[in-house]
Amino acid sequence: MNPLLALSLVLVVGALARMVLVGRHPRPERRTLVGALVGRAVERRLGGYRQRLDEGGEGLPKRLEAERTVLVVGSGIAGLTAATTLAERGFAVTLRERNPYLGGKIGAWRERSSDGTELEVEHGFHAFFRHYYNLDEVLGRVGVRPTFKAIDDYLIVTRGDERLSFDDRVRTPLLNLLDLWSKGFFRLSDIVLTRARDQMGVFLEYDPEKTFATYDQTSFDDFAENAGLPPKLRVVFNTFSRAFFSEGDSLSVAELVKSFHFYYLSNDAGLLYDYPIDDYQVAILAPWRAYLEAHGVAIELGRAAGAIGPTKDGFEVDGVRYDAMVLATDVAGTRRLIASSPELAERYPDLARALAGVQSSQRYAVWRVWLDRTVRDDVPVFVNTEREVLLDSVSMYHRITPSARSWADANGGSVVELHSYAVPERLTDEAAVKAALRAELDRYFPELKGARLVHEAFQLKDDFTAFHRGLHSGRPTTETAVPGLVLAGDWVRLPCPAMLMEAAATSGLLAANRLLAREGLRPEPVYTVPRRGLLPFRERPLPGEVRATPVLETAS
């Protein structure tokens, strides 16, 4: 790039940022005129922030006239969404779950500590982002959405005790990137005057086909090294990437670009989110179960599905015949079920290979601890941390749920949940993981150093979906070659960008719609963020192919 052109670009972007962001107010609707105009232009360019994925079918009937039986295997968000939608439309739904509780990764149960105290335990803290359009719709239908509260800040605490805050003041795509610059996340010269300028545009150019064709084989670590990411941005992307249960040397850059588009560059909801104000069992699962049972769903807990036996006009599972089936198990459960269904695999070998090839993430750890000391008051209920070895986030449950608050008040302590989203392979046992997590907790919250662990609930699992490089093309879609068999889960390849809980809910709706279409019924509306980025995709050099582009030398 010509030095004069680069300098001019720095000055223009800086001037625009000052015009847009000066005089920012905590209320996001209080924006400058320039900011409002840019916001409208961005929304028009994207085609609107909330889009209907599939149109048509409004003239079709809504409910079944003849009985159709459906088995939904797996009661995570994908299975619950599919079961809810099908039951509302008149299907006779059986929902089967191998765990003794509903919910999958939003599941909740009770455990007794060594002293006999009954503890409320959950799979772990989840963020319900406001652009989770499909999940939000189904939660509204079952009547649980009002039990949520807004997070006070999306915060990353660095190893140097610096706070990187994604507050709610600037939420418009593109302007939120300028907001990061205004907060010191990066300098314009870090992007415009270095080789990063030739790489960072990929995040604004998401394309569902070209992004994966070009970048799915590239790891985030290779990309970050090639781009020369500024230190604070590298912290942000490292934190963001591990939320998808993978370390940087495994995570697909294409998946990261899709995720950054989905969470930050395709909507004006911002990175702030909501969370349940009570235990998941009380706030979500009990009312959802009541809704399902009111619509005739037979719920079978603590019962794994046996072999899937395809019949002439349906399926047989454990001696019972069903007209259709929704396979909504997690990655590990899907592989187990397919391995135990030789007749299905023999008839449909391509499907069997695709499902057997779906991979689990790295191990992750969730450790909820009841301590005899409390945490300082100046941190949000959820904090991301720049991990040293393991610790990725901390949730202050004594500030979230009544049961944890009651225990903390009675004991003068705190209930804290520690997460590691990608546990390194070298940490092979529970004791080593706990020791590393506790050391980092004490490092970030020194007031807890020496606190006595009164109770604990520990999980070390590997049942999340892997978003590692090279896996995208092999993912199965919702529809299969087996008549009446559909797939749902965050591991399914979707026709729109979505991740985690929203991917699960979207897949559940799409699976249900496949079965509704089979009966000639009206589809359930499915919504999505824009399916492409703000800018058209363009080719760039990959790691190892860095072109000889001149880089400006800048004075320190």
C-alpha positions in Angstrom: 0.0 0.0 0.0 1.2 3.5 -0.8 2.4 5.2 2.4 0.5 8.4 1.6 -2.7 6.4 1.0 -2.2 4.5 4.2 -1.7 7.7 6.2 -4.8 9.2 4.6 -6.8 6.1 5.5 -5.7 6.3 9.1 -6.8 10.0 9.3 -10.2 9.4 7.6 -11.1 6.4 9.7 -10.0 8.3 12.9 -12.1 11.3 11.9 -15.1 9.1 11.2 -14.7 7.3 14.5 -14.6 10.6 16.4 -17.8 11.8 14.6 -19.6 8.6 15.3 -18.5 7.8 18.8 -18.0 11.2 20.5 -20.4 12.0 23.2 -21.4 8.3 23.6 -24.1 7.7 26.2 -24.8 4.5 28.2 -28.2 4.2 26.4 -27.4 2.8 22.9 -30.3 4.6 21.3 -28.5 8.0 22.1 -26.2 8.1 19.0 -24.8 10.9 16.9 -26.5 11.7 13.6 -23.6 10.3 11.7 -23.8 7.1 13.8 -27.5 6.7 13.1 -27.0 7.2 9.4 -24.1 4.7 9.3 -26.2 2.3 11.3 -29.1 2.5 8.8 -26.7 2.0 5.9 -25.1 -1.1 7.5 -28.6 -2.6 8.2 -29.6 -2.0 4.6 -26.4 -3.5 3.3 -27.0 -6.6 5.3 -30.6 -6.9 4.3 -31.9 -6.5 7.8 -30.6 -8.0 11.0 -33.4 -10.5 11.5 -34.3 -12.5 8.3 -36.7 -15.3 7.5 -34.8 -18.3 6.5 -37.5 -20.0 4.5 -40.6 -18.5 3.0 -43.9 -20.0 1.8 -46.4 -22.6 3.0 -48.8 -20.1 4.6 -51.7 -21.7 2.8 -51.0 -25.2 4.0 -52.8 -26.7 7.0 -51.2 -26.3 10.4 -52.2 -29.5 12.3 -52.2 -33.2 11.5 -55.5 -34.9 10.9 -54.2 -38.5 11.0 -52.0 -39.8 13.9 -48.3 -39.9 13.4 -45.9 -41.2 16.0 -42.4 -39.6 16.4 -39.5 -40.7 18.6 -37.2 -37.8 19.6 -33.9 -39.1 21.0 -32.1 -36.6 23.1 -33.6 -33.9 25.3 -31.1 -31.1 24.8 -32.2 -27.8 23.2 -32.4 -29.4 19.8 -34.5 -32.3 21.0 -36.7 -30.1 23.2 -37.3 -27.7 20.3 -38.2 -30.5 17.8 -40.5 -32.2 20.3 -42.2 -29.0 21.2 -42.9 -28.0 17.6 -44.1 -31.4 16.5 -46.4 -31.8 19.6 -47.9 -28.4 19.0 -48.8 -29.6 15.4 -50.6 -32.8 16.6 -47.8 -35.5 16.4 -47.7 -38.1 19.1 -44.3 -37.5 20.4 -42.1 -39.7 22.6 -39.0 -37.9 24.0 -36.3 -40.2 25.2 -33.3 -39.2 27.2 -30.5 -41.5 28.6 -29.8 -39.1 31.5 -32.2 -39.0 34.5 -32.9 -35.4 33.8 -34.0 -33.2 30.9 -32.0 -30.5 29.2 -28.7 -32.0 27.9 -26.2 -29.2 28.3 -28.7 -27.0 30.0 -29.6 -29.9 32.3 -29.9 -29.6 36.1 -29.9 -32.1 38.9 -29.3 -32.4 42.6 -26.3 -33.9 44.4 -25.6 -34.5 48.1 -22.3 -33.4 49.5 -20.2 -35.4 52.0 -22.0 -33.8 54.9 -25.5 -34.6 53.5 -26.2 -31.1 52.1 -28.4 -31.2 49.0 -26.9 -29.1 46.2 -28.4 -27.6 43.1 -26.1 -28.5 40.2 -26.2 -27.7 36.5 -24.2 -28.5 33.5 -22.8 -25.0 33.5 -23.5 -21.3 33.0 -24.9 -20.4 29.5 -25.3 -17.0 27.8 -28.6 -16.4 26.1 -27.7 -13.8 23.5 -30.4 -11.6 22.2 -30.0 -12.5 18.6 -30.7 -16.2 19.4 -33.9 -15.6 17.5 -35.2 -19.2 17.2 -34.3 -20.1 20.8 -35.9 -17.0 22.0 -39.1 -17.8 20.0 -39.4 -21.3 21.5 -38.6 -20.2 25.0 -41.4 -17.6 24.6 -43.8 -20.3 23.5 -43.2 -22.4 26.5 -43.4 -19.4 28.8 -40.0 -19.2 30.4 -38.5 -16.1 28.7 -39.6 -13.5 31.4 -37.4 -15.3 34.0 -34.2 -13.9 32.5 -32.0 -10.9 33.5 -29.5 -8.9 31.5 -25.8 -9.4 32.2 -24.1 -6.2 33.5 -21.0 -6.4 31.3 -19.2 -8.7 28.9 -15.8 -8.5 30.5 -12.4 -10.1 29.8 -9.8 -9.7 32.5 -6.2 -10.1 31.2 -3.2 -11.6 33.0 -2.0 -8.0 33.6 -5.3 -7.3 35.4 -6.5 -5.1 32.6 -10.3 -5.1 31.9 -11.4 -5.4 28.3 -15.1 -4.4 28.3 -17.7 -5.0 25.6 -20.3 -2.7 27.0 -23.7 -2.0 25.4 -23.1 1.5 24.1 -22.2 0.9 20.4 -23.9 -2.2 18.9 -24.1 -1.4 15.2 -21.8 -3.7 13.1 -18.7 -1.9 11.9 -19.2 0.9 14.4 -18.6 -1.7 17.2 -15.2 -2.3 15.6 -14.5 1.5 15.8 -15.7 1.3 19.4 -13.0 -1.3 20.1 -10.4 1.1 18.7 -11.7 4.0 20.8 -11.3 1.8 23.9 -7.7 1.0 23.1 -8.2 -2.6 21.9 -6.0 -1.8 19.0 -4.4 1.2 17.2 -5.3 2.0 13.6 -1.7 1.7 12.7 -1.7 -1.9 14.1 -4.2 -2.7 11.3 -3.7 -0.3 8.5 0.1 -0.1 8.6 1.0 -3.8 9.1 0.3 -7.0 7.3 -2.9 -7.4 9.4 -4.6 -5.1 6.9 -4.5 -7.9 4.3 -6.0 -10.5 6.6 -8.5 -8.9 9.0 -11.0 -8.1 6.3 -11.9 -11.8 6.2 -14.1 -11.2 9.3 -16.2 -8.7 7.3 -16.4 -10.9 4.3 -18.1 -14.0 5.6 -19.5 -16.2 2.8 -21.0 -19.6 3.7 -19.3 -21.4 0.8 -16.1 -19.5 0.0 -15.1 -18.9 3.6 -15.1 -22.6 4.3 -13.6 -23.6 1.0 -10.7 -21.2 1.7 -10.1 -21.3 5.4 -11.5 -24.5 6.9 -8.1 -26.2 6.7 -6.3 -23.3 8.5 -6.0 -23.1 12.3 -6.6 -19.9 14.2 -3.0 -20.0 15.5 -1.6 -20.0 12.0 -4.0 -17.3 10.9 -3.2 -15.1 13.9 0.6 -15.5 13.4 0.3 -14.7 9.7 -1.9 -11.7 10.3 0.3 -10.4 13.1 -2.7 -9.7 15.4 -2.1 -6.8 17.9 -1.8 -8.2 21.5 -5.2 -7.1 22.9 -7.0 -8.3 19.8 -5.2 -11.6 20.1 -6.4 -11.9 23.7 -10.0 -11.2 22.5 -9.8 -13.8 19.7 -8.2 -16.4 22.0 -10.9 -15.9 24.5 -13.6 -16.0 21.8 -12.1 -19.1 20.1 -11.9 -21.2 23.2 -15.6 -20.7 23.8 -16.0 -23.2 21.0 -14.1 -25.9 22.9 -10.9 -25.8 21.0 -7.4 -24.4 21.4 -6.1 -22.2 18.6 -3.9 -24.9 17.0 -7.1 -26.9 16.2 -9.9 -24.4 15.7 -10.9 -23.8 12.1 -10.5 -20.1 11.1 -13.6 -20.6 8.9 -15.6 -21.5 12.0 -14.2 -18.6 13.9 -15.1 -16.2 11.0 -18.6 -17.6 11.0 -18.9 -17.2 14.7 -17.6 -13.6 14.8 -20.0 -12.8 12.0 -22.8 -14.4 13.9 -22.1 -12.8 17.3 -20.7 -9.4 16.4 -21.0 -8.3 12.8 -24.5 -9.4 11.7 -26.8 -7.9 14.3 -27.2 -4.9 16.6 -27.9 -6.8 19.8 -24.4 -6.4 21.0 -22.3 -9.0 23.0 -24.4 -8.5 26.2 -26.8 -11.3 26.9 -29.4 -12.6 29.4 -29.3 -15.4 31.9 -31.9 -17.2 34.0 -32.4 -15.7 37.5 -33.1 -19.1 39.1 -31.7 -22.6 38.8 -32.2 -24.0 35.4 -34.5 -26.7 36.7 -36.9 -24.0 38.2 -36.5 -21.3 35.5 -36.5 -23.4 32.3 -36.8 -27.2 32.6 -39.8 -27.6 34.9 -42.0 -25.2 32.9 -40.8 -26.7 29.6 -41.6 -30.2 30.8 -45.0 -29.1 31.9 -45.6 -27.6 28.5 -44.6 -30.7 26.7 -46.7 -33.0 28.9 -49.7 -30.6 28.4 -49.3 -31.3 24.7 -49.2 -35.0 25.1 -45.5 -35.7 25.0 -44.4 -39.0 26.6 -41.2 -38.3 28.4 -38.8 -41.2 29.1 -35.9 -40.3 31.3 -32.9 -42.5 32.2 -33.5 -44.7 29.1 -31.0 -44.8 26.3 -32.4 -45.7 22.8 -31.5 -49.1 21.5 -30.7 -50.0 17.9 -32.6 -48.2 15.1 -34.3 -50.7 12.9 -35.6 -49.2 9.7 -38.9 -50.8 8.6 -41.0 -50.5 5.4 -42.8 -47.3 6.6 -41.0 -46.2 9.7 -38.7 -47.4 12.5 -38.6 -49.9 15.3 -36.7 -49.0 18.4 -36.7 -51.3 21.4 -39.7 -53.2 20.1 -41.9 -50.1 19.5 -42.7 -48.8 16.0 -42.6 -45.1 15.1 -43.6 -43.3 11.9 -40.6 -40.9 12.1 -37.6 -40.2 14.2 -35.5 -37.2 15.3 -32.0 -38.0 16.2 -31.0 -35.1 18.6 -28.3 -36.7 20.7 -24.9 -35.1 21.4 -21.9 -36.1 19.3 -20.8 -39.0 21.5 -24.4 -40.3 21.8 -24.9 -40.1 18.1 -21.8 -42.2 17.4 -22.8 -44.8 20.0 -26.3 -45.1 18.6 -25.1 -45.5 15.0 -22.5 -48.1 16.1 -25.3 -50.1 17.7 -27.6 -50.0 14.6 -26.0 -52.3 12.1 -29.1 -52.7 10.0 -29.4 -48.9 9.5 -25.7 -48.7 8.7 -25.9 -51.5 6.1 -28.8 -49.9 4.3 -27.5 -46.4 4.4 -23.7 -46.6 4.6 -23.1 -42.9 3.6 -25.2 -41.7 6.5 -23.5 -44.1 8.9 -20.0 -42.9 7.8 -21.0 -39.2 8.1 -22.5 -39.7 11.6 -19.5 -41.9 12.7 -17.2 -39.1 11.5 -18.7 -36.3 13.7 -16.1 -35.5 16.3 -16.2 -34.4 19.9 -14.5 -31.3 21.2 -11.5 -31.2 23.5 -12.3 -32.1 27.0 -13.9 -29.3 29.0 -14.2 -28.8 32.8 -17.0 -27.3 34.9 -16.2 -27.0 38.6 -18.8 -25.4 40.9 -17.4 -24.7 44.4 -19.0 -23.6 47.6 -16.4 -21.5 49.5 -16.3 -20.0 53.0 -15.2 -16.5 51.6 -17.0 -14.1 49.2 -15.9 -12.4 46.1 -15.4 -8.6 45.8 -18.4 -6.7 44.6 -16.8 -4.8 41.6 -17.0 -7.7 39.1 -20.0 -8.8 36.9 -21.8 -12.1 37.6 -19.8 -13.6 34.7 -16.1 -12.9 33.9 -13.9 -14.1 31.0 -10.3 -14.6 31.9 -7.1 -14.7 29.8 -6.2 -18.2 30.8 -2.7 -19.0 32.0 -3.2 -22.8 32.0 -6.9 -23.6 32.2 -9.3 -21.0 33.5 -11.5 -19.4 30.8 -14.4 -18.0 32.8 -15.9 -17.6 36.3 -19.6 -17.3 37.2 -20.7 -15.8 40.5 -23.7 -18.1 41.3 -24.3 -16.5 44.7 -25.4 -13.4 42.7 -27.6 -15.4 40.3 -29.8 -18.0 41.9 -31.8 -17.9 45.1 -30.5 -21.3 46.3 -26.8 -20.2 45.9 -27.6 -16.8 47.4 -29.3 -18.4 50.4 -26.3 -20.7 51.0 -23.8 -17.8 50.7 -25.8 -15.6 53.1 -26.1 -18.3 55.6 -22.5 -19.3 55.5 -20.8 -16.0 54.8 -19.3 -17.4 51.6 -19.8 -17.6 47.9 -20.8 -20.1 45.2 -18.5 -19.9 42.2 -18.4 -21.8 39.0 -15.1 -22.3 37.1 -15.0 -23.2 33.4 -12.2 -24.5 31.2 -13.5 -24.8 27.6 -10.5 -26.7 26.2 -8.5 -28.8 28.7 -5.0 -29.5 27.4 -4.2 -33.2 26.8 -1.3 -33.1 29.2 -3.6 -32.6 32.2 -4.8 -36.2 32.4 -6.6 -36.5 35.7 -9.2 -34.7 37.8 -6.7 -33.6 40.6 -4.4 -31.9 38.1 -7.3 -30.0 36.5 -8.7 -28.9 39.8 -5.3 -27.7 41.0 -4.7 -25.6 37.9 -8.2 -24.1 38.1 -7.9 -23.2 41.8 -4.4 -21.6 41.3 -5.8 -19.3 38.5 -8.9 -18.5 40.6 -6.7 -17.4 43.4 -4.6 -15.4 40.9 -7.6 -13.5 39.5 -9.5 -13.2 42.8 -6.8 -13.0 45.5 -9.5 -12.4 48.1 -10.4 -16.1 47.7 -6.9 -17.4 48.3 -6.9 -19.8 51.2 -10.7 -20.1 51.2 -12.0 -23.4 52.4 -13.8 -25.6 49.9 -17.0 -26.5 51.7 -18.8 -28.4 48.8 -18.0 -29.1 45.1 -19.5 -30.5 42.0 -17.0 -31.3 39.2 -17.4 -32.4 35.6 -14.7 -33.3 33.0 -16.3 -34.2 29.7 -15.8 -34.3 26.0 -19.3 -34.3 24.5 -19.4 -30.9 22.9 -19.0 -30.6 19.2 -15.6 -30.1 17.7 -15.2 -27.1 15.4 -11.7 -28.2 14.4 -10.2 -27.5 11.0 -11.2 -29.6 8.1 -14.5 -31.0 9.5 -17.1 -28.7 8.0 -17.6 -30.4 4.6 -18.2 -33.8 6.3 -21.0 -32.6 8.6 -24.4 -34.1 7.9 -27.3 -31.8 7.3 -30.7 -32.0 9.0 -32.2 -34.1 6.2 -31.0 -37.7 5.6 -31.5 -40.3 2.9 -33.6 -42.3 5.3 -37.3 -41.5 4.9 -38.6 -40.1 8.1 -35.2 -39.8 9.9 -34.0 -36.2 10.6 -31.0 -34.9 12.5 -30.8 -32.1 15.1 -28.0 -30.7 17.2 -25.3 -28.1 17.1 -23.1 -30.5 15.2 -25.5 -30.4 12.1 -24.5 -28.3 9.1 -27.0 -25.5 8.8 -28.0 -23.3 5.9 -27.4 -20.2 8.0 -24.8 -19.0 10.5 -25.6 -20.0 14.0 -23.6 -21.4 16.9 -24.1 -23.3 20.2 -27.6 -23.0 21.7 -29.0 -21.1 18.7 -27.6 -23.7 16.3 -29.3 -26.4 18.4 -32.6 -24.6 18.4 -32.4 -23.8 14.7 -31.6 -27.4 13.9 -34.5 -28.6 16.0 -36.9 -26.3 14.1 -35.5 -27.4 10.7 -35.8 -31.1 11.7 -39.4 -30.6 12.7 -40.1 -28.7 9.5 -38.8 -31.7 7.4 -41.4 -33.9 9.1 -44.1 -31.2 8.8 -43.4 -31.0 5.0 -43.6 -34.8 4.8 -47.2 -34.5 6.0 -48.0 -31.5 3.8 -48.2 -29.1 6.8 -47.2 -25.5 7.1 -43.5 -25.0 8.2 -42.6 -23.3 11.4 -40.9 -19.9 10.8 -37.1 -20.1 11.1 -35.1 -16.9 11.5 -31.5 -16.1 10.9 -28.9 -13.3 11.1 -27.7 -12.1 7.6 -26.1 -15.0 5.8 -23.2 -13.0 4.3 -20.9 -10.4 5.6 -20.8 -6.6 5.0 -18.2 -6.9 2.2 -17.8 -9.4 -0.7 -15.4 -12.2 -0.2 -11.9 -11.9 -1.7 -9.0 -14.2 -1.9 -6.0 -13.7 0.4 -2.7 -15.5 1.0 -2.9 -18.4 3.3 -0.4 -19.1 6.1 2.9 -20.1 4.4 1.9 -18.1 1.3 2.5 -14.6 2.5 3.0 -12.4 -0.4 5.7 -9.7 -0.6 3.5 -6.8 0.4 5.4 -3.8 1.6 4.9 -3.0 5.3 5.3 0.5 6.5 7.8 1.2 9.2 6.4 3.3 12.0 8.3 5.1 14.7 7.8 3.8 18.2 
